[in-house]
């Protein structure tokens, strides 16, 4: 859950600390006080787009800091550790997002700088923000299909994964077949060029790093006299003159004399230095021996030099054509062999590809039909549950229908597939188009949601969907940004009741302008706006129970100063409290369905 959040320099909020209840928290305030900055802060904390316009005037940056309590959840903890951050001993982690006035954005997690994408990955596991923009997304077919997939869970996830795997291979084989068929002449020419190059390389038979080693060898052979003179001089300086001339004792001889002098000394300090000189003598002896070996290898061999130069010429012919060095030439050869394996344009090769494509198409069709069947079953069950929720949201006559139909092929559709005996488009998410239809009242025809529902009704449909899907999600925190827009009266009370029910299984945060919704909260935060010295500032504070009536009265058309307004507010609070006490013994919404799905799954496994 989100335990607390601190907002600094964001919009009208100068500095505010918000401590959230594990149940249902509402945020209210006057219009323009900065309620939406709370949701904006959550968007930033979730890795959302950073807008410089949100940085408070007169400040250098805006920052949002949140402390999440993980409760032992494995996936969020893995995301954190993979990013190089650590979870605190109490099982919590602090996330920070800042936006500077110059547009630079920074993200930190567990005290470590991380990419913004890490915050996005973490937030997907910890919280979901729903606002009026989500209602617009709900009108898109892809989003409506995603609703069914969320509801069905693993029942859809497993066949969808299998479908995608087969589809990827089907597309790859079909694409390769088209390419080989339409570019046969061009590919044949390319194959001839590759084979010619491989023949040249195989004739030379280069080995990795040969060009570098050969260059060093040629340098030695060409400068053998100079190298011998340098090695002889160094050997004499180290080991002494080869003829034993006492006038040229070498470093080894001098060290030996020094050892004798120290070894016969009566001074213990001097005698202790003798072993160190022995180590130096051993090292000098090794160097002298290696110089001798080097001299033995320096044979003036004009024939060897000529052969090396000829070999270097052969290698240079390859490096001029195929790569900068021999290692690159060998890499080009390996890559060319792989390309040749895909350039067979013979009738036998094309026939084999076509057979594999048809085999995969048949397999893909089976997966698509299975996926469509699972979605159709889930659509019926989901529609019934949403309709039941709408009846409790003052839309008693409304019914939801969810249709699952196969998407027809388009002109020149390269992903056409035969499913259920018809040609359809095989997209990455299946062959299905899903549409939510609403019957607003008895006798009304089912129409797309955006055509049949008013703004307030659309808000309630969205909320009903979230209530039903709440137990299909592992996200512990749900945030609602004025999803009650366009709603009032009894419907508003029902929305408050539904949010309170959601709070029995999730942490719920809601920004609202309705007192009927705020009355059901476990904790009430209010955003206060004030002006000092011509500068507007907003802060956030937690209302005591005694203050809640005053705030609800203000929300009731500004009736905070009247006895009537206060009486109405207290009545709302009493109704909400009684409702929550009565509901405390009931199952959380969706728990019965979750239990039933679990038992059904166990029964299926038993049958298998």
CORQUI-V924037 format. One record per pair of residues at least 4 apart in sequence whose C-alpha atoms are under 7 Angstrom apart, sorted by the first residue. I is the first residue (numbers start at 1). J is the second residue. D is the distance in whole Angstrom. If there is no record, write none. Layout:
I_J_D + I_J_D
This chain:
1_22_7 + 1_68_6 + 1_69_5 + 1_70_7 + 1_126_7 + 1_476_6 + 1_477_6 + 1_507_7 + 2_20_7 + 2_67_6 + 2_68_5 + 2_69_6 + 3_19_6 + 3_20_5 + 3_67_6 + 3_68_6 + 3_69_6 + 4_18_5 + 4_19_4 + 4_20_6 + 4_66_6 + 4_67_5 + 5_17_6 + 5_18_5 + 5_19_7 + 5_65_5 + 5_66_4 + 5_67_6 + 6_16_6 + 6_17_4 + 6_18_6 + 6_64_6 + 6_65_5 + 6_66_6 + 7_15_6 + 7_16_5 + 7_17_7 + 7_41_7 + 7_63_6 + 7_64_5 + 7_65_7 + 8_13_7 + 8_14_5 + 8_15_4 + 8_16_7 + 8_62_6 + 8_63_5 + 8_64_6 + 9_13_6 + 9_14_5 + 9_15_6 + 9_55_6 + 9_56_5 + 9_59_6 + 9_61_6 + 9_62_4 + 9_63_7 + 10_14_7 + 10_37_7 + 10_54_6 + 10_55_5 + 10_56_5 + 10_62_5 + 11_37_7 + 11_54_5 + 11_55_6 + 11_56_5 + 12_34_6 + 12_56_6 + 12_536_7 + 12_537_5 + 12_538_6 + 13_34_7 + 13_537_6 + 13_538_5 + 13_539_6 + 14_537_6 + 14_538_6 + 15_539_7 + 16_539_5 + 16_540_6 + 17_540_7 + 18_540_7 + 20_25_7 + 21_25_6 + 21_522_7 + 21_523_6 + 22_507_5 + 23_503_5 + 23_504_7 + 23_506_7 + 23_507_5 + 23_508_6 + 23_522_6 + 24_500_6 + 24_503_5 + 24_507_6 + 24_508_5 + 24_509_6 + 24_521_5 + 24_522_5 + 24_523_6 + 25_508_6 + 25_509_5 + 25_510_6 + 25_521_5 + 25_522_6 + 25_523_5 + 25_524_6 + 26_509_6 + 26_510_5 + 26_511_6 + 26_512_7 + 26_518_6 + 26_521_6 + 26_523_7 + 26_524_5 + 26_525_6 + 27_35_7 + 27_510_6 + 27_511_5 + 27_512_6 + 27_524_6 + 27_525_5 + 27_526_6 + 28_35_6 + 28_511_6 + 28_512_6 + 28_513_6 + 28_525_6 + 28_526_5 + 28_527_6 + 29_33_6 + 29_35_6 + 29_526_5 + 29_527_5 + 29_528_6 + 33_527_6 + 33_528_6 + 33_529_5 + 33_538_6 + 34_527_7 + 34_538_7 + 35_511_7 + 35_527_6 + 36_40_6 + 37_41_6 + 38_42_6 + 39_43_6 + 39_481_7 + 40_44_6 + 41_45_6 + 41_64_6 + 42_46_6 + 43_47_7 + 43_48_5 + 44_48_5 + 44_49_7 + 44_50_7 + 44_97_6 + 45_64_7 + 45_96_7 + 45_97_6 + 45_119_7 + 46_119_6 + 46_120_5 + 46_123_5 + 47_116_5 + 47_117_6 + 47_119_5 + 47_120_4 + 50_99_6 + 50_105_7 + 52_99_7 + 52_101_6 + 52_103_6 + 55_61_6 + 55_62_5 + 55_101_7 + 56_62_7 + 60_100_6 + 60_101_6 + 61_98_7 + 61_99_5 + 61_100_4 + 61_101_6 + 62_98_6 + 62_99_5 + 62_100_6 + 63_97_6 + 63_98_4 + 63_99_6 + 64_96_6 + 64_97_5 + 64_98_6 + 65_94_7 + 65_95_6 + 65_96_4 + 65_97_7 + 66_94_6 + 66_95_5 + 66_96_6 + 67_92_7 + 67_93_6 + 67_94_4 + 67_95_6 + 68_92_5 + 68_93_5 + 68_94_6 + 69_91_6 + 69_92_4 + 69_93_7 + 70_91_6 + 70_92_6 + 71_91_6 + 72_91_7 + 73_77_6 + 74_78_6 + 75_79_6 + 76_80_6 + 76_122_6 + 76_125_6 + 77_81_6 + 78_82_6 + 79_83_6 + 79_122_7 + 80_84_7 + 80_85_5 + 80_86_6 + 81_85_5 + 81_86_6 + 83_114_7 + 85_109_6 + 85_110_5 + 85_112_6 + 86_110_6 + 87_91_6 + 87_92_6 + 87_93_5 + 87_110_7 + 88_92_5 + 88_93_6 + 93_110_6 + 94_109_6 + 94_110_5 + 95_108_6 + 95_109_5 + 95_110_6 + 96_107_6 + 96_108_5 + 96_109_6 + 97_106_6 + 97_107_5 + 97_108_6 + 98_105_6 + 98_106_5 + 98_107_7 + 99_103_6 + 99_104_6 + 99_105_5 + 99_106_7 + 100_104_5 + 100_105_6 + 107_113_6 + 107_114_6 + 107_115_6 + 107_116_6 + 108_112_5 + 108_113_4 + 108_114_5 + 109_113_6 + 109_114_6 + 114_118_7 + 116_120_7 + 117_121_6 + 118_122_6 + 119_123_6 + 120_124_6 + 122_126_7 + 123_127_5 + 124_128_7 + 125_475_5 + 126_475_5 + 126_476_6 + 126_477_6 + 127_475_5 + 127_476_6 + 127_477_4 + 127_478_6 + 128_475_7 + 128_477_6 + 128_478_5 + 128_479_6 + 129_478_6 + 129_479_5 + 129_480_6 + 130_134_6 + 130_479_6 + 130_480_5 + 130_481_6 + 131_135_7 + 131_480_6 + 131_481_5 + 131_482_6 + 131_483_6 + 132_136_7 + 132_483_6 + 133_137_6 + 134_138_6 + 135_459_7 + 135_462_7 + 137_143_6 + 138_143_6 + 138_144_6 + 139_450_6 + 140_144_6 + 141_145_6 + 141_433_7 + 141_434_6 + 141_435_6 + 142_146_6 + 143_147_6 + 144_148_7 + 144_434_6 + 144_435_6 + 144_436_7 + 145_149_6 + 145_434_5 + 146_150_6 + 147_151_6 + 148_152_6 + 148_375_7 + 148_378_7 + 148_379_6 + 149_153_6 + 149_156_6 + 150_472_7 + 151_469_6 + 151_472_6 + 152_156_6 + 152_378_6 + 153_157_6 + 153_472_7 + 154_158_6 + 155_374_7 + 156_160_6 + 156_371_7 + 156_374_6 + 157_161_6 + 158_162_6 + 159_163_6 + 159_367_7 + 159_371_6 + 160_164_6 + 160_371_6 + 161_165_6 + 162_166_6 + 163_167_6 + 163_364_6 + 163_367_5 + 163_368_7 + 164_168_6 + 164_428_6 + 165_169_7 + 166_170_6 + 166_360_7 + 166_364_6 + 167_171_6 + 167_364_6 + 168_172_6 + 169_173_6 + 170_174_6 + 170_357_6 + 170_360_6 + 170_361_7 + 171_175_6 + 172_176_6 + 173_177_6 + 173_353_7 + 173_357_6 + 174_178_6 + 174_357_6 + 175_179_6 + 176_180_6 + 177_181_6 + 177_350_7 + 177_353_6 + 177_354_7 + 178_182_6 + 179_183_6 + 180_184_5 + 180_343_7 + 180_345_6 + 183_187_6 + 184_188_6 + 184_345_6 + 185_189_6 + 186_190_6 + 187_191_6 + 187_343_6 + 188_192_6 + 189_193_6 + 190_194_6 + 191_195_6 + 191_340_6 + 191_343_7 + 192_196_6 + 193_197_6 + 194_198_6 + 194_336_6 + 195_199_6 + 196_200_6 + 197_201_6 + 198_202_6 + 198_333_6 + 199_203_6 + 200_204_7 + 201_205_6 + 206_210_7 + 208_326_6 + 208_327_5 + 209_213_6 + 209_326_6 + 209_327_6 + 210_214_6 + 210_326_7 + 211_215_6 + 211_312_7 + 211_315_7 + 211_326_6 + 212_216_7 + 213_217_6 + 214_218_6 + 214_308_7 + 214_312_7 + 215_219_6 + 216_220_6 + 217_221_6 + 218_222_6 + 218_305_6 + 218_308_7 + 219_223_6 + 220_224_6 + 221_300_7 + 221_305_6 + 223_227_6 + 224_228_6 + 224_298_6 + 224_300_6 + 225_229_6 + 226_230_6 + 227_231_6 + 228_232_6 + 228_295_6 + 228_298_7 + 229_233_6 + 230_234_6 + 231_235_6 + 231_291_6 + 231_295_7 + 232_236_6 + 233_237_6 + 234_238_6 + 235_239_6 + 235_288_6 + 235_291_6 + 236_240_4 + 236_241_5 + 236_242_7 + 236_250_6 + 237_250_5 + 237_251_6 + 238_250_5 + 238_251_5 + 238_252_6 + 238_284_7 + 238_288_6 + 239_250_5 + 239_251_6 + 239_252_5 + 239_288_6 + 240_248_6 + 240_249_5 + 240_250_4 + 240_253_7 + 241_245_6 + 241_248_6 + 241_249_7 + 249_253_5 + 249_254_7 + 250_254_6 + 251_255_6 + 252_256_6 + 252_281_6 + 252_284_6 + 253_257_6 + 254_258_6 + 255_259_6 + 255_277_7 + 255_281_6 + 256_260_6 + 257_261_6 + 258_262_6 + 259_263_6 + 259_274_5 + 259_277_6 + 260_264_6 + 261_265_6 + 262_270_6 + 262_271_5 + 262_274_6 + 263_271_5 + 263_274_6 + 265_270_7 + 265_271_6 + 267_271_6 + 268_272_6 + 269_273_7 + 273_277_7 + 274_278_6 + 275_279_6 + 276_280_7 + 277_281_6 + 278_282_6 + 279_283_6 + 280_284_6 + 281_285_6 + 282_286_6 + 283_287_6 + 284_288_6 + 285_289_6 + 286_290_6 + 287_291_6 + 288_292_6 + 289_293_6 + 290_294_6 + 291_295_6 + 292_296_6 + 293_297_6 + 294_298_7 + 301_305_6 + 302_306_6 + 303_307_6 + 304_308_6 + 305_309_6 + 306_310_6 + 307_311_6 + 308_312_6 + 309_313_6 + 310_314_7 + 311_315_6 + 312_316_6 + 313_317_6 + 314_318_7 + 315_319_6 + 316_320_6 + 317_321_7 + 318_322_6 + 318_329_7 + 319_323_5 + 319_324_5 + 319_325_5 + 319_326_6 + 319_329_7 + 322_329_6 + 322_332_7 + 323_328_5 + 323_329_5 + 324_328_6 + 325_329_6 + 326_330_6 + 327_331_6 + 328_332_6 + 329_333_6 + 330_334_6 + 331_335_6 + 332_336_6 + 333_337_6 + 334_338_6 + 335_339_6 + 336_340_6 + 337_341_6 + 339_343_6 + 344_349_6 + 345_349_6 + 345_350_6 + 346_350_6 + 347_351_6 + 348_352_6 + 349_353_6 + 350_354_6 + 351_355_6 + 352_356_6 + 353_357_6 + 354_358_6 + 355_359_6 + 356_360_6 + 357_361_6 + 358_362_6 + 359_363_6 + 360_364_6 + 361_365_6 + 361_417_7 + 362_366_7 + 363_367_7 + 364_368_6 + 365_369_6 + 365_417_7 + 365_418_7 + 365_419_5 + 366_370_6 + 367_371_6 + 368_372_6 + 368_430_6 + 368_431_6 + 369_373_6 + 369_419_7 + 370_374_6 + 371_375_6 + 372_376_6 + 372_432_7 + 373_377_6 + 374_378_6 + 375_379_6 + 376_380_6 + 376_404_6 + 377_381_7 + 378_382_6 + 379_383_6 + 379_402_6 + 380_384_6 + 380_402_7 + 381_385_6 + 382_386_6 + 383_387_6 + 383_400_5 + 383_401_6 + 383_402_6 + 384_388_6 + 385_389_6 + 385_468_7 + 386_390_6 + 386_400_7 + 386_464_6 + 386_465_6 + 386_468_7 + 387_391_6 + 387_398_7 + 387_399_5 + 387_400_5 + 388_392_7 + 389_393_7 + 389_464_5 + 390_394_7 + 390_395_5 + 390_396_6 + 390_398_7 + 390_461_7 + 390_464_6 + 391_395_5 + 391_396_4 + 391_397_7 + 392_396_7 + 392_494_6 + 393_460_7 + 393_491_5 + 393_494_5 + 393_495_6 + 394_490_7 + 394_491_5 + 397_440_7 + 397_441_5 + 397_442_6 + 398_438_7 + 398_439_5 + 398_440_5 + 398_441_5 + 399_438_6 + 399_439_5 + 399_440_7 + 400_436_7 + 400_437_6 + 400_438_5 + 400_439_6 + 401_436_6 + 401_437_5 + 401_438_6 + 402_434_7 + 402_435_6 + 402_436_5 + 402_437_6 + 403_434_6 + 403_435_5 + 403_436_7 + 404_432_6 + 404_433_6 + 404_434_5 + 404_435_7 + 405_432_5 + 405_433_5 + 405_434_7 + 406_424_6 + 406_431_5 + 406_432_4 + 406_433_6 + 407_424_6 + 407_425_6 + 407_431_6 + 407_432_6 + 407_433_6 + 408_423_7 + 408_424_5 + 408_425_6 + 409_413_6 + 409_416_6 + 409_423_6 + 409_424_5 + 409_425_5 + 415_425_6 + 415_426_6 + 416_423_6 + 416_424_6 + 416_425_5 + 416_426_6 + 417_423_5 + 417_424_5 + 417_425_6 + 417_426_6 + 418_422_5 + 418_423_4 + 418_424_6 + 419_423_6 + 419_424_7 + 424_431_7 + 425_431_6 + 426_430_6 + 426_431_5 + 427_431_6 + 436_448_6 + 436_449_6 + 437_446_5 + 437_447_5 + 437_448_4 + 437_449_5 + 438_446_5 + 438_447_5 + 438_448_6 + 438_449_5 + 438_452_6 + 439_444_6 + 439_445_6 + 439_446_5 + 439_447_7 + 440_444_6 + 440_452_6 + 447_451_6 + 447_452_6 + 448_452_6 + 449_453_6 + 453_457_5 + 453_458_6 + 454_458_6 + 455_459_6 + 455_486_6 + 456_460_6 + 456_484_7 + 456_485_6 + 456_486_4 + 456_487_5 + 457_461_6 + 458_462_6 + 459_463_6 + 459_483_5 + 459_484_6 + 459_485_7 + 460_464_6 + 461_465_6 + 462_466_6 + 463_467_6 + 464_468_6 + 465_469_6 + 466_470_6 + 467_502_7 + 467_589_7 + 468_590_6 + 469_473_7 + 471_590_6 + 471_591_7 + 476_506_5 + 476_507_6 + 477_506_6 + 477_507_5 + 477_508_6 + 478_506_7 + 478_507_6 + 478_508_5 + 478_509_6 + 479_508_6 + 479_509_5 + 479_510_6 + 480_509_6 + 480_510_5 + 480_511_6 + 481_510_6 + 481_511_5 + 481_512_7 + 482_511_5 + 482_512_5 + 484_512_7 + 487_491_6 + 487_492_6 + 488_492_5 + 489_493_7 + 490_494_6 + 491_495_6 + 492_496_6 + 492_516_6 + 492_517_6 + 493_497_6 + 493_516_5 + 493_517_6 + 494_498_6 + 495_499_6 + 495_517_6 + 496_500_6 + 496_516_6 + 496_517_4 + 496_520_6 + 497_501_6 + 497_520_7 + 498_502_6 + 499_503_6 + 500_504_7 + 500_520_6 + 500_521_7 + 501_588_6 + 501_589_7 + 502_506_6 + 502_589_7 + 503_507_5 + 503_508_5 + 504_588_6 + 505_588_7 + 513_555_7 + 514_518_6 + 514_555_7 + 515_519_6 + 515_552_5 + 515_555_6 + 515_556_7 + 516_572_7 + 519_572_6 + 519_573_5 + 519_576_6 + 520_576_5 + 524_542_6 + 524_543_6 + 525_540_7 + 525_541_6 + 525_542_5 + 525_543_6 + 526_540_6 + 526_541_6 + 526_542_7 + 526_543_7 + 527_538_7 + 527_539_6 + 527_540_5 + 527_541_7 + 528_538_5 + 528_539_5 + 528_540_6 + 529_536_7 + 529_537_6 + 529_538_4 + 529_539_7 + 530_536_6 + 530_537_5 + 530_538_6 + 531_535_5 + 531_536_4 + 531_537_6 + 532_536_7 + 543_547_6 + 543_548_6 + 544_548_7 + 547_551_7 + 548_552_6 + 549_553_6 + 549_566_6 + 549_569_5 + 549_570_6 + 550_554_6 + 550_560_5 + 550_566_6 + 551_555_6 + 551_560_7 + 552_556_6 + 552_569_5 + 553_558_7 + 553_559_5 + 553_560_4 + 553_565_5 + 553_566_5 + 553_569_5 + 554_558_4 + 554_559_5 + 554_560_4 + 556_565_7 + 559_565_5 + 560_565_6 + 560_566_6 + 562_566_6 + 563_567_6 + 564_568_6 + 565_569_6 + 566_570_6 + 567_571_6 + 568_572_6 + 569_573_6 + 570_574_6 + 571_575_6 + 572_576_6 + 573_577_6 + 574_578_6 + 575_579_6 + 576_580_6 + 577_581_6 + 578_582_6 + 579_583_6 + 580_584_6 + 587_591_6 + 590_594_6 + 591_595_6 + 592_596_6 + 593_597_6 + 594_598_6 + 595_599_6 + 596_600_6 + 597_601_6 + 598_602_6 + 599_603_6 + 600_604_6 + 601_605_6 + 602_606_6 + 603_607_6 + 604_608_6
